[in-house]
């Protein structure tokens, strides 16, 4: 991950909507259309821009990111929860596009040295991410239909539920086939997926989901990898009190992916079985040990992918 090495002189905060963009440079705030030509004209109106900060808005920020990349301007796509906490720290209760743009500007000015810069993913990574996201949507839809089938009164419409479930199953199989084909035809994805599936508890679909959801794997320290996956235990201490540590934050979908592989170790199978057994022997609760196994999997994968990239370079 890349970071700025000196404090930015000019930082811009962008609050992005579907049709408009509100931008703050610290002195003025204005709103423009969310169109390529207006964004390009705005960026050209400044002599030099050191940092642009925006939030993810369902893809509506893509034009801004593309134009900044084209102009060689450093960008940070901020974590929404972190920005919300930052805004609350100022005691600001109001919300508007202008307020959000101003706070994104302040966030960039204050936190610049800790903000990783956005880097454009390649086309294959974008495609993999879209396939994985669609698969998850279909699984959620199938779960909803199965729940309706089991609900009281569901028998009368059972044929409709079952027919739709069958269609969704076929769509999931087709998506999974596309994922396998994409990974097999991509040199980079194939190599990274092979490292993931070398763990006997990770299958090709889980490996693809991990690479799509956590593309930073292999470029972070072990602590950052655990935190980004939402598996880092956060202390709860005050004075002489040593509270129960909990995992929180990060990307919760990663935890759901690693739960079954961790249960695999808890059942005494795989390379982390001995690690789980040792934790239990030391008095750790079953769920604490399972969370530790999940963290161990992510940290190990991060190290193996990092070492492989070093060898390739």
N, C-alpha and C positions, 0 to 999 in steps of 0.2 A: 504494500500500500504506500502511496506517495503522500507527502505532507509539504506544506510551505516551510521554508527555512528562515524567512524573515517577515516581520510584521507588515501586513498589507497597508499601503498608503490609501488606496481607494477600494472599498468593499461595497458591493451592491447586494441588497436583500430583495428577493423576488417572491411575491405571493401570487401563485398561479391558479387561475380558474380555467374553465373550458374555453371561454371566449376572450378573456381579458387577463392582463398581467399588471400587477401593481408593483412598482419598483421604488426603493428608497436608497439614496446614496448618503444619508446622514444629514444632508442639508435640505433636500427637496424630495417630495414624493409625487409620483405621477402614474397614470394608468394608460396602458397602450393595448392594442389588439394583440391577441395571441396568434400572430401570424409571422411567418418567416421574414418577410420584408421589413415589418415594423420592428421586430427584434433585432435584425441586422442593423437597421438605421440607428436604433437606440445604442447599441454597443459601439458603433462607429462615432457617435456623438461625444464619447469620452476619449481623451487622449491616451489614457492607459488605465486598465482595470486589473487589479491584482487578484481579486477574489470575488466570486459570485456564489451566493448561498440561496438555495431554494429547498422546497420540501417535495416529496413524492406525491403526485396528485393523479394517480391512476393512468399515467402516461401523458397527461397534458403538458408535462414539463419537458417532453422529449425535444420539441423544437428549440427551446432555449439551450438545452444541453448540447444539441448538435451544433448550433451556431457558436456557442462558446468554444467548443472543441475546434471548430473550423477557424476561429479567430485566435486560438492559442491561449485562451483565458482559463485560469484555474477555477474549477467548480467544486462545490460540496453539496451533495444532496443529503439534507439533514434528517436525522431520526425525529419523527413527529413527536414522540413521547418526550424526548430530551428537550425539544424546543418548547413544548407545553410547560415543562417543569421550569425552564429558564424564564419564560414569561411570568409564571406565578411567583418566581423569586423577586420580581420587580413590584409585586403587589398589583399588577394590572388585571382587572376583571373584565374590562370591555373587550370586544372582538370585532374587528373590521379588517378589510383588506389592507388599509393603510397602517393599522396597528401591527398586523402580522408582518408586513414588509419591513417596518421599522425595527421590529424585534429580531427578525432574521438578519438585518444589517448589524444590530448590536451583538447578536450571537456570533457572527463572523468576526467582528472586531475584537471581541473578548476571548473567544475560544480558538482562534485561527491556528495555533500551533498544535492543537489536538484533533483537528478536523481532517480526516482522510479525503483526498481529492478524488472526484469521480473520474473513472476511466471507462471508455466505451467498451462494452462487451462485444465479442465477435458474433457473427451471424448465427453460428452453430449454438453458442451459449444462449442467445435470445430464443432460438427455436426450441431448445431443450427446456428452457424455463416455461415457455408457453404450453408445451406438451404436458409437463408435470403439473402445471396449474390446472389445465383442463381435466386431467385425470382426477385430481383432487375434487374438482367441482362435480364430476360424474359420480364419484364415490359418495359424496355428500347427498347427491340427488337420489342415488340408489338406497341409501340408508333411510331417507325420508319416506320413500315409497314402501320399504319393508315395514317401517313403523306404522304406516297407514294400513297396511295389510293386516297387521296384528291387532290393530285398535278395535274396540267394540263397534260392531256394525260394518266392519271391513269385509265380511264374507260376501255381502251383496255385490260389492265391486271388486271381488278378488280377481276376476278374469282381467279387468283393466289394469290392476296393480301388477299382476304377474307378467302381462304383456309388455308393460313399460319397463319392468325390471329386466326382462330378457333383452330388450333393445339396448338398455344402458349397459348390461354385461357385454354385449357385442361391441359397443362403442369403447368400453374400457380395454377390451382385448385389442382392438384396432389401434388405440392410442399407445398401448404398451408395445405393440409391434413396431410402431413408428419410432418410439424411443429407442428400442434395441437397434433398429436400422440406422438411426442417426448416430448413435454411439459407435456402431461398428464401422461406419463410413468416415468418421472423424478421427484423425491421427491423435489429436490432443485429448479429446474426450475418451477415446478408446484406451489410451495409456493411463489416464487418471482413474477411469472406471476399473481398470485391471488392478490397480493398487488397492482400490476400495474393496473389490470382491475377493482379494487375496485373504481377507478376513473371512473365515468360514461362516460367520453369522450374518454377513451382508450379501444379499442377492443383487442381481443386475438392476432391478427396478429401484431398490432402496439406494443403491450407489448413485443411480442417475438422479434421484430425488435430492440426495445430499449435495451433489455437484451443482444442481440447479438452485437449490435454496441457500447453499453456503459456498458460493464460488470463490470466496477468499481463502478457502482451505489451502494450506501450503505456503501462505504469505504472511502468517501471523505468529506471534509468540504463543506459547501454550496457554498462558493466562487469558490472552485476548480471544483465542479460539474457544475456550470454555465459556467466557463471558458472552461472546457473540451467539453461541449456541444456546444460551440461557441455562447453562449447567454449572456456573460458578457459585459456590456457597458464599452468601453474603453474611458478614458478622452481625450480631445483634447484641453488642456488649455496651455496658455503661457502668463506670466505676468498678465495683467488685462483682457486678452481675455479668454472667456469661450466658447470654440467651441462646436459644436454639437457632442454628444457622439454616437459612432457606435458600433455595435456588429460585431466581426470578429474573425477569427481563429477557433480553436477547430475542431470539426467534423461536417461539414456542413450537412451531411445526417441526423443528429439528428434534426436539425432545420426543414427540410422538413417533418419529421415524426410528429412533434408537431404543424405544421401549422394548420391542420384541427381541432385538438382538441382545439386550441386557438380560431379559428373561431366559434367553438361550444359555447365557453364562450362569444364571442362577440355577438352572436345571443341571449344571455340571458338564456342559458341553462347550467346546470352543476354547480359544486361547486365553479368554478372560475368566474362565471358570475358577482357576486357582486364586485369582485376585479377589473374586467375590467370596470364595470360601474363607480366605484369610481375613477379610473384613468382618464377616459374620463371626469368626472365631475370636476377633478382637472386641466383640460386643456391639457391633453396629446393627441397627435395626434393618430389617429386610429392604424397606424402601430407600433408606439411606445408602445401603450397599448397592442397590440397583442404580440409583442416581450417580454414584461414584463410578460404576461400570460404564454408564453412558458417557460420563465425562472422560473416562480413560479411552474409550473408543475414539472420541473426537480428537483428543490430544494426540493419540497415536497416529491417526489418519493425517492430521496436520503435519506431524513430523515426517512421516513417510513421503507425503507429497512434496514437502519442502526439500527433503534430501534428494528425491528424484529429479526435481527441477534444477538443483545445483549440479547434479551429475550430467544432465543434458546440456547445461550451459558450459 
